[in-house]
């Protein structure tokens, strides 16, 4: 997970983290007035090496959607 407050640099920073740490994925969370810590909802961009996915809504639902996306992307089914 990568929390960022600078909207201009957030995606670039997350992509650098993905590459420099040799990760399979990074969940980018850009914090602002409409997406703050402690709220019931969240907006996440999931960055993979060659694609991105956006999630918005209840935090529990987002976590389940991310897990489902991982299953689709990283299993051979």
C-alpha positions in Angstrom: 0.0 0.0 0.0 1.2 3.5 -0.8 -0.6 6.5 0.7 0.1 9.8 -1.0 -1.0 13.4 -0.5 0.6 14.9 -3.6 -1.8 14.2 -6.5 0.8 15.2 -9.1 3.5 12.8 -8.0 1.4 10.0 -6.5 1.1 7.7 -9.4 4.7 8.2 -10.4 5.8 7.4 -6.8 3.7 4.3 -6.7 5.1 3.1 -10.1 8.6 3.7 -8.9 7.8 1.7 -5.7 6.5 -1.1 -7.9 9.6 -1.2 -10.0 12.3 -0.5 -7.3 11.0 -3.0 -4.8 10.2 -5.6 -7.5 6.6 -5.9 -6.4 3.7 -7.5 -8.2 1.3 -4.8 -7.2 0.8 -1.5 -5.3 -2.5 -0.2 -3.9 -2.3 3.6 -4.3 -4.4 5.7 -1.9 -4.3 9.4 -2.7 -5.5 11.2 0.5 -7.5 14.4 0.2 -10.7 16.0 1.6 -12.9 13.4 -0.2 -10.6 10.4 0.6 -9.4 10.8 4.2 -8.1 8.4 6.9 -10.9 7.3 9.1 -13.7 7.6 6.5 -16.0 4.7 5.8 -15.3 4.8 2.1 -12.1 4.8 0.1 -10.7 5.2 -3.4 -7.8 3.0 -4.4 -5.9 2.5 -7.6 -4.3 -0.9 -8.0 -1.2 -0.7 -10.1 0.2 -3.9 -11.6 3.2 -4.1 -13.9 1.2 -3.7 -17.0 -2.3 -2.6 -16.0 -4.3 -0.5 -13.5 -7.6 -0.9 -11.8 -9.7 1.6 -9.9 -11.9 0.8 -6.8 -14.2 3.1 -4.9 -16.7 2.4 -2.1 -16.9 0.7 1.2 -13.5 -0.4 2.5 -14.5 -4.0 3.1 -16.0 -4.2 -0.4 -12.8 -2.7 -1.9 -10.6 -5.2 -0.1 -12.7 -8.1 -1.4 -12.6 -6.7 -4.9 -8.8 -6.4 -4.7 -8.6 -10.0 -3.6 -10.8 -11.1 -6.5 -8.7 -9.1 -8.9 -5.5 -10.8 -7.6 -7.1 -14.1 -8.1 -7.9 -13.3 -11.7 -4.5 -11.8 -12.4 -2.2 -14.3 -10.6 -3.9 -17.7 -11.0 -4.0 -19.9 -14.0 -7.7 -20.6 -13.9 
